Structures are given as structure tokens and as C-alpha cells.
């Protein structure tokens, strides 16, 4: 069964996610931004979500993690929780 590890930053607005994405693309540290800005409790650990399998996350999040490129930041991705920036750190089939 497929497994992945990922980290994310969860914010309320598309604009906030876009601003954070620009900071990351300019060299800001993903984990440091997650600690300061993420609404998710995982922010305290740099946004790290640990290992999970397909179907364990909301569908929009799940689709990105199991279909998009590993090692790059994706988003903003909208879910019922808000807007995510998602970095897939590892994935195995």
C-alpha cells in the first residue's frame, strides 16, 4: 500500500497562503513559517504530519500528496479547513 510523509501550512485565506508561498520560493524556511503561521497543531513541529496512507486525509489534500511531485511545495490547496501549502517529503508505492 502507498504511504507518504508530508508537511503543511494551514491558513484561513488564499492570499495568506500565496504570500507564504512567495516567501518559501524566496528562500524562507518552510518549518519556521509553519510554526508561526499554521492553524494546524502540526505547526508546532514545523508542519510535519508524519506518515499516512491514501484516504487518511481530506480528498483535496490526499490527491496532491499521492499524485503530485515529491520535494516541492504545492498550493494553495483549498479544503474545508482552509488553504494549505503542502510539501510531500516522501512517498512509496
LOLODO-741653 format. One record per residue (C-alpha): residue number from 1; residue in three letters; x, y, z. Coordinates in Angstrom, 2 decimals. Layout:
BEGIN
<markol=NUM	palum=ALA	X=X	Y=Y	Z=Z>
...
//
This chain:
BEGIN
<markol=1	palum=UNK	X=0.00	Y=0.00	Z=0.00>
<markol=2	palum=UNK	X=1.18	Y=3.52	Z=-0.79>
<markol=3	palum=UNK	X=2.48	Y=5.65	Z=2.08>
<markol=4	palum=UNK	X=3.63	Y=9.24	Z=2.19>
<markol=5	palum=UNK	X=5.10	Y=11.77	Z=4.56>
<markol=6	palum=UNK	X=4.30	Y=15.44	Z=4.19>
<markol=7	palum=UNK	X=4.29	Y=18.75	Z=5.96>
<markol=8	palum=UNK	X=1.89	Y=21.61	Z=5.51>
<markol=9	palum=UNK	X=0.96	Y=25.12	Z=6.50>
<markol=10	palum=UNK	X=-2.76	Y=25.78	Z=7.05>
<markol=11	palum=UNK	X=-4.11	Y=29.34	Z=6.87>
<markol=12	palum=UNK	X=-7.52	Y=30.99	Z=6.52>
<markol=13	palum=UNK	X=-7.18	Y=32.80	Z=3.19>
<markol=14	palum=UNK	X=-5.88	Y=32.17	Z=-0.30>
<markol=15	palum=UNK	X=-3.97	Y=35.46	Z=-0.12>
<markol=16	palum=UNK	X=-2.15	Y=34.47	Z=3.06>
<markol=17	palum=UNK	X=-1.18	Y=31.13	Z=1.51>
<markol=18	palum=UNK	X=0.07	Y=32.91	Z=-1.63>
<markol=19	palum=UNK	X=2.16	Y=35.32	Z=0.49>
<markol=20	palum=UNK	X=3.73	Y=32.42	Z=2.39>
<markol=21	palum=UNK	X=4.40	Y=30.53	Z=-0.85>
<markol=22	palum=UNK	X=6.26	Y=33.57	Z=-2.21>
<markol=23	palum=UNK	X=8.33	Y=33.70	Z=0.98>
<markol=24	palum=UNK	X=9.21	Y=30.00	Z=0.65>
<markol=25	palum=UNK	X=10.10	Y=30.44	Z=-3.04>
<markol=26	palum=UNK	X=12.37	Y=33.32	Z=-1.97>
<markol=27	palum=UNK	X=14.23	Y=31.07	Z=0.44>
<markol=28	palum=UNK	X=12.27	Y=31.27	Z=3.70>
<markol=29	palum=UNK	X=12.29	Y=28.14	Z=5.86>
<markol=30	palum=UNK	X=9.07	Y=26.11	Z=5.49>
<markol=31	palum=UNK	X=9.18	Y=24.74	Z=9.03>
<markol=32	palum=UNK	X=9.78	Y=28.16	Z=10.59>
<markol=33	palum=UNK	X=6.84	Y=29.64	Z=8.68>
<markol=34	palum=UNK	X=4.64	Y=26.71	Z=9.72>
<markol=35	palum=UNK	X=5.49	Y=27.29	Z=13.39>
<markol=36	palum=UNK	X=4.46	Y=30.95	Z=13.16>
<markol=37	palum=UNK	X=1.52	Y=30.89	Z=10.74>
<markol=38	palum=UNK	X=-0.15	Y=27.45	Z=10.59>
<markol=39	palum=UNK	X=-3.56	Y=27.00	Z=12.24>
<markol=40	palum=UNK	X=-2.95	Y=23.25	Z=12.46>
<markol=41	palum=UNK	X=-1.45	Y=21.79	Z=15.67>
<markol=42	palum=UNK	X=1.26	Y=20.28	Z=13.42>
<markol=43	palum=UNK	X=2.64	Y=23.80	Z=13.05>
<markol=44	palum=UNK	X=4.42	Y=23.31	Z=16.38>
<markol=45	palum=UNK	X=6.53	Y=20.61	Z=14.68>
<markol=46	palum=UNK	X=7.17	Y=22.60	Z=11.51>
<markol=47	palum=UNK	X=4.01	Y=21.33	Z=9.84>
<markol=48	palum=UNK	X=5.14	Y=17.68	Z=9.90>
<markol=49	palum=UNK	X=2.20	Y=15.29	Z=9.51>
<markol=50	palum=UNK	X=4.18	Y=12.07	Z=9.78>
<markol=51	palum=UNK	X=3.40	Y=9.02	Z=7.63>
<markol=52	palum=UNK	X=-0.08	Y=8.27	Z=6.30>
<markol=53	palum=UNK	X=-1.81	Y=6.34	Z=3.56>
<markol=54	palum=UNK	X=-4.40	Y=7.17	Z=0.91>
<markol=55	palum=UNK	X=-7.79	Y=8.11	Z=2.32>
<markol=56	palum=UNK	X=-6.50	Y=9.30	Z=5.69>
<markol=57	palum=UNK	X=-6.61	Y=12.98	Z=4.74>
<markol=58	palum=UNK	X=-9.40	Y=15.04	Z=3.17>
<markol=59	palum=UNK	X=-9.76	Y=14.28	Z=-0.58>
<markol=60	palum=UNK	X=-8.20	Y=17.51	Z=-1.91>
<markol=61	palum=UNK	X=-5.14	Y=17.07	Z=0.30>
<markol=62	palum=UNK	X=-4.93	Y=13.35	Z=-0.43>
<markol=63	palum=UNK	X=-4.97	Y=13.94	Z=-4.19>
<markol=64	palum=UNK	X=-1.99	Y=16.30	Z=-4.05>
<markol=65	palum=UNK	X=0.06	Y=14.05	Z=-1.77>
<markol=66	palum=UNK	X=-0.45	Y=10.89	Z=-3.83>
<markol=67	palum=UNK	X=-0.35	Y=12.38	Z=-7.35>
<markol=68	palum=UNK	X=1.94	Y=15.44	Z=-7.42>
<markol=69	palum=UNK	X=5.72	Y=15.83	Z=-7.30>
<markol=70	palum=UNK	X=7.72	Y=14.98	Z=-4.19>
<markol=71	palum=UNK	X=10.03	Y=17.62	Z=-2.72>
<markol=72	palum=UNK	X=8.25	Y=20.74	Z=-3.97>
<markol=73	palum=UNK	X=5.67	Y=22.97	Z=-2.30>
<markol=74	palum=UNK	X=2.15	Y=22.69	Z=-3.75>
<markol=75	palum=UNK	X=-0.70	Y=25.08	Z=-3.24>
<markol=76	palum=UNK	X=-2.62	Y=26.92	Z=-2.18>
<markol=77	palum=UNK	X=-4.89	Y=23.87	Z=-1.91>
<markol=78	palum=UNK	X=-8.37	Y=24.59	Z=-0.56>
<markol=79	palum=UNK	X=-10.09	Y=22.15	Z=1.81>
<markol=80	palum=UNK	X=-12.90	Y=22.54	Z=4.32>
<markol=81	palum=UNK	X=-10.23	Y=23.54	Z=6.87>
<markol=82	palum=UNK	X=-8.78	Y=26.45	Z=4.88>
<markol=83	palum=UNK	X=-5.85	Y=26.83	Z=2.49>
<markol=84	palum=UNK	X=-2.82	Y=24.58	Z=2.61>
<markol=85	palum=UNK	X=0.71	Y=24.73	Z=1.33>
<markol=86	palum=UNK	X=1.81	Y=21.11	Z=1.07>
<markol=87	palum=UNK	X=5.30	Y=19.69	Z=0.73>
<markol=88	palum=UNK	X=5.45	Y=15.96	Z=0.08>
<markol=89	palum=UNK	X=8.66	Y=14.83	Z=1.74>
<markol=90	palum=UNK	X=8.50	Y=11.14	Z=0.79>
<markol=91	palum=UNK	X=6.19	Y=8.73	Z=-0.99>
<markol=92	palum=UNK	X=6.37	Y=4.99	Z=-1.60>
<markol=93	palum=UNK	X=4.15	Y=2.74	Z=-3.68>
//
